[in-house]
Amino acid sequence: MDKIEKIQTDVLAKYEHFMADKGIPMQVAVTTVGGLVQGGFFGGMMGVMMKNQPLPPPGVTPPPQPASMVGGPFVMGRNVAVMTGVNAGLTLLITKVRGVEDWKNAAAGSFGAGFCYSVVSNLGAPKILPIGTAPIPSGAVAIIIDALRTGALFAGLQTVFAKVGENFSGKQEEEDTTYFATKQMLTALDLTKYEKNFKKGQLNDTTITLLTEGVLSEVKIPPGPRLLILNHVEQIKEYQRKYGKKQAMSLALPVN
């Protein structure tokens, strides 16, 4: 793991540690705001690039553009911000409620993102559109139908991408969220290569504070990594004794 990846892992682990005891509403709110900011930035940059696009040669008619793609950096930034913010927040909320992390959560989040993106784009489109812009749906029914169609398209594309990714990675089973904190711990200790050992031994978040030398040895964890893991678990136990179990939900960072 190079220096940049190490920094990214540390920042992510600290963020997860900070958010672990904040509750679902706060986690969803922060994730949504993060998605809004990120989408607003990239959407604004896309708007700048499209605004500076050269005109087509004389006699060449450009293909019609949807209303969501015109209006300059502000309009593009707003539209993309809504899409990414809703997608991030809704996906996390559904994941927390269902208790598993799979393609269904992402598909539902994408549907909500596409729906909101369509509504905002149509309602907030500039009053005067450039020549060649696709017509905007008029009336509440038409806008809702267009939003449902866009949401379904987003969800369908997300599902296809997820299934293709599963086929390439060999991940066919749903990832149980009870393994989330264990994965964080191994990442923070730079021991991710032993994830297969933990999964093979069915060791997850529900058993992590019960780990012993014998258990880790049985799943073929070498002595050095065993010591790091056991030391980390002891720090978690001490933290729980002082502040309660809820305050030590995230096992990604050593707790001093």
PyMOL commands that set and color helices and strands:
alter all, ss='L'
color gray80, all
select helices_A, chain A and resi 3-19+23-51+67-69+72-98+103-123+140-169+177-188+192-200+208-210+213-218+223-243+245-248
alter helices_A, ss='H'
color red, helices_A
select strands_A, chain A and resi 100-101+175-176
alter strands_A, ss='S'
color yellow, strands_A
deselect
rebuild
show_as cartoon
